[in-house]
């Protein structure tokens, strides 16, 4: 549930930013498109970094379990 709330807040925040870009640019959709694509790329980067950290943590936990079983 916590990840859903975080994802929903990212989505709503991105929408708010895009709306602000649209208003401040005077209605030029090209600028909104560029800003939107940049936002998507940045959000995907954050997601990939978080997945990498979770995978590393899982590997460390598995290694710890293996070492504890061997003792």
ABEGO torsion letter per residue (X at the ends): XAAAAAAAAAAAAAAAAAAAAAAAAGGBAAAAAAAAAAAAAAAAAAAAAAAAAAAAAAAAAAAAAAAAAAX
